Amino acid sequence: MASADAKEDSILVKLSNRILLGGLAFCLLVNAVPVEAQSELPPWKERLNCDYPQIYRGLEYCTGMNGKARVIVIDLTDPDIRLKYLIANGKDRYGNIGPCRDVNIVADWNKIGPGCFDPQKPSLYPVFSLFDAVKQLPNAAVVIDSDYGAYTPNNRGHGPEGLTVIDGTRIDGKLNGDTDNNAEERPWLAFGYDPKIQVEFGQLKSGFDDQPIPVWIYTAFGGAPWLVKDGDLGDKETINSCEAADPHSCRATSAQTAVGISKDRWLFFVMMVDIENKNIDAYTIAKFMKDELDVTQAIKLDGGGSSQLYYGGFSETERVIYRGDGRWLSHFLGIVAEPGDGITLGSTPPPSEPPSDDTDLNWWQRIVKGWTDFWSGAGNWWEEQKQKVSDWWAGVKSWWQDLPRRMEEWAYQWFLNWLNQRLNELCGSAGLVPITMAVILYSRRRKGTKH
């Protein structure tokens, strides 16, 4: 009997151990899943070489395709990344000199907008160099060419060709005397004042060029053609024919520039350069962006000799990464970032202190930003008001629940005060006389009754 009990105990011990080990293995398997998911890197981090000085938060300079592709990666979750439209200084029809506020020169057919022209050559649109653009934005992390536009020596009859929004003000389009309809025929990329709020590729619907653009757009620039749209790589022939743009711009050349966005948090500015073979066409950069960066939307920007890129993370003599043929352009795009160590994966960078004033915004942007700030704080204000009402109501309920006790105490206190007053009236010097007389008379009457 003892032997049978020992054998049964041994079986139970073995069974318990197996259950324990099985449960432990199951727990390890379940807990291993999120760890493995957290270790995954975005495609650009796996496929690009980013072993370069990274001195900005939320932005990195990387290379790919054996150094031919120069890539600026921007983390759109960083609240302090800013994109600034940099445009040449010129003179308008009213004699004002400053940054252009029109994409066309002054001409007989353009009687609506202020126009903008080179003060020394009124028939030409103003241009400036990459170095001048960097000086215009001293804290720039990156300066890069963007939309097609005027350049030296001979193509200066107008400025930027596509949708052009500078500091919240649109300076192209029919309402400004620009009738090329390029904002309808060509795609564009738009940013809100805070990129974390809104970043969007788009294209105006046909016939809507004279309609107001969304008020959230603070910076916007055009390009063409679409390279990747809604996750699909465009047809090679369609891309290289440069749909909606000059076919010359998409042919094989020494350099091409493009911009694209992934489905999650990454924005890419890409410049591909092959000085020796000059075989970079629009489809080559499109395929690189789709295959290596996994972008969902991408458009081509101005390329060839206009391709120019500045990155502030290198030494003074190395900051100009590529400058095409050195031509001057009517506009560039500047990117501002805070100091840091590049992009931190798996976390959202902390916001810096908000700007102390809005002097860099126009009046409409200040109004929009004021309303945005108001509504962004409305939730907290409403919660505070609800808490105040809740506290007040809790006080009312507590007072109401305590009212019977308070009434009882009040009635009791009132009765005591009344009784005390009556006793004082009865027992005071004036009240003792009638009481004494009544007592004496009552006593005598009782005595007379006894006789």
Disulfide bonds with the S-S distance in Angstrom:
Cys50-Cys62 2.00
Cys100-Cys116 1.94
Cys242-Cys250 2.00
